Amino acid sequence: MKKLLSLFVILMISFLSHGQTSLYENPQFDQIAADHNVIAILPFNATVKLRPKQMKELSNSDIEKLEESEGYSIQRSMYSWFLKRKARGTLAINIQDISLTNSILSKESISINQFSKYSPAELAQILNVDAVIMGDLNTNKPMSEGASVALGLLIGFWGTTNAVIVNMFIYNGSDGQLLINYHKKVRGSIGSTPDDLVNIIMRKASRRIAYTKKQLKVSRY
């Protein structure tokens, strides 16, 4: 009986961790990306859905800052993920430094919640890159360490399991053509972080991204 119960728990954890996934890959991705040299990662557009009781403790400005912080945290984690692959020699593309990306966007007065006013091709042109990675994040618990600690002290946020929905896109810079759309729903542990989430996302998506596949093919020779 105990063995059956343990097996059930393991299966449930596995199910909750992997969640729902859908992945679209442009059939021409390899050909389109062949001449790409630099891509940019934009901050994600984050929505943090707190409980009504928790919402009462925060102002609209507080929530806006919290969501912005989450969006930048995912950007940093994804940038770090790509840099590690670049260092290993398994990434055949350059990643624009996110400090430069954010500086250019700031100078153009383009905030995270204004990305929808621009086409992906326009954003790529502004950033002078060959492709852009952007996306949406929906969560019921902040993942960035600073925000989690602050909310824990302010409104007693400890112990909440994190439910996250991520929708990631890669767009071609010259014409805004969609290259990758990766949608994943994850239920994480109490200790979930942006790095954990990005690792989960990229574990499968990286197999379909031409920038990683090209380098892996070359490395065989």
N, C-alpha and C positions, 0 to 999 in steps of 0.2 A: 504493500500500500504506500509506504513511504517513497519507494522508487518511482511509482506511478505519479505521485504528487510532485516529486522533484522534476520528473520529465515534463509534466504539465507546466510547471513554473518556467522551465528553460524554454519551452516552446512559446509561451506567452511573452517572455522577455524578447525572444528573437523576433516575434511578430511585431511587437511594439517598437522595437529599435529600427526595423527596416521600413515599416509603414507602407504607404502607397507611393509608387514611382511610375513616372511616364517620361520617356525620352524621345525627342524628335531630332533626327540628324539630316541636314540637307544632303541629298545624294551627291551633290557637286562640291561638298565641303573641301575635299582634298585638292581639287583643281582650283577652287576659288582662293584657298589659303596658301597655295604654292608660292605666291609672290609676296606674302605678308612678311613684314619685318618687325613691326612694333604693334602691340595691342595695349589697350588701357582698361583698367578695372575701375568702374565707378562705384561710389558708395551705394549700398542697396537701399531701396525704399522700404523702411521697416514700419510695421504696425504692431504695437504691443497692446494686447487686449487684456486689461486687468479686470479683476472682479469689481462689481459696483461699489462695494465697501472700500476697496483700495483706491478706486477712482476718486472718491470723495476727499481723500487725503492729499491729492495732487491737483495742481492748477493745470489749465490747458497748456500753459507755457512749460510746466514741468514735464508733461507727457510728450510735448513736441521735442524737447531737449533729449528726453530719454530715447525716443524713437530715432532721433538723429544720431545719437551715440551708438545705438545698435547697428545702424546702417554703416557707419564708419568702421565699427569693429569687424563686421563681415568683410568689408573691403580690405582691411589690414590682414586678416587671416588668409584670405584668398591670395593676396599679394605674396604673403610669406610662403604659401603652398607652392606657388609657381616659381618663386626664387629658389626653393629647395630643389625642385626638379631641374631648374637651370644649372644649379651647381653640380648636380649629379650627371649632367650631360644627357638628360632625357627630355629636353624641351628645345625644339627648333624654332624659337621665337624670342624676341626681346619684350620685356614687360616695362612699360613706362612707370617710373617711380611715382607712387601714389601721392607723394608730397607735391610733385609737379602737376599731376592730374588735378588735384584739389585746388592748387594755386591758380591754375588756368581757369577752372570753373568759377572760382571766387572772383577773379578779375573780370570775368564776363557776367558776374552777378547771377550765376546759375546755381541755385540751391537744389538739394535732393528732391524736394517736392515740386520742382519746376522742370524736371527731366521730361515729363510727358508733353511739354510745350515744344520740344525739339525732336526731330526724327533722329534715329540712330546715326544716319549718315551725317547729319548736321553736327551732332556731338563729336563724331570721329574727326570731322573736318576741323572743328574748333580745337580739338586736342592734338591734331596732326598725327593720327595713328591709322593703322590699316584695319583695325577691328576694335569693337568695344564689348566688354563684358559688363552686364548690368542685371538687375533683378529685384524681386520683391521678397520680403521676409515677413511672415505673420507668426507671432508667438504670444503665449500667455504669460511668459516670464522672461525678463531680460537675461541675456547670457553674458554680456560684458561684465567683468569682475567688479568694476567700480560701481556700476548701476545696481548690480545684485546686492552688494553690501549696503549701499545707500538705502535701497528700498527695504532691505531686511531690517535695518535699524529704524527706519521711519515708520513702516506700516506692517512689520512682522511678516516678511515674505518667505521666511525659511520653510523648506520642506516641500515646495511645490514642484511637481513633475513638469518638465518643460515639454509642451506640445508645439511643434514648429512646422510650418509649411514654407518651403522655399521654391521660388520659380526663377530659374536662372536662364539668361539669354546671351548668346554671342551673335553679334551682327557684323556683317561685312561693312567696312567703312566707306567704300566708294559708292555703293548703291543702297545700303541699309538692308540688304537681303539677310533673312534669318538663317543662321548656320546651325545653331544648336538651341533647343529649348529643353530644359531639364526641370521637371516638376517632382518634388519629393516631400512627402509628409513623414515626419519623424516624431516619436515620443522619446525624449531623452531622459537621462537620469538627473538627479538633483545637481550633480556636478557638471552638467553640460556647459560647454564653452563655445565661443565662435570657432576656435580651432577644431574642436570635436565635430561640429556641424559641417565645416568645410571639408574635413577628411571624409566624412560620410558621403557628402555630395560628390566629391571628386573621385572617390573610389571607383564608381561606375562610369561617371561622365568622362573621365580622362581616357577611357578606352575608345571613346568615339571622337575625341578632339584631335583634329588633324595635326595640330602643333606637337602633340606628344607622339603620335603614331609615326610621323615622318622621321623623327630623330631615332626612334627605336629601330626603324628599318635600316637606317644608315649605319647604326652602331654594330650591325652584324658583320660588316666587312672590315 
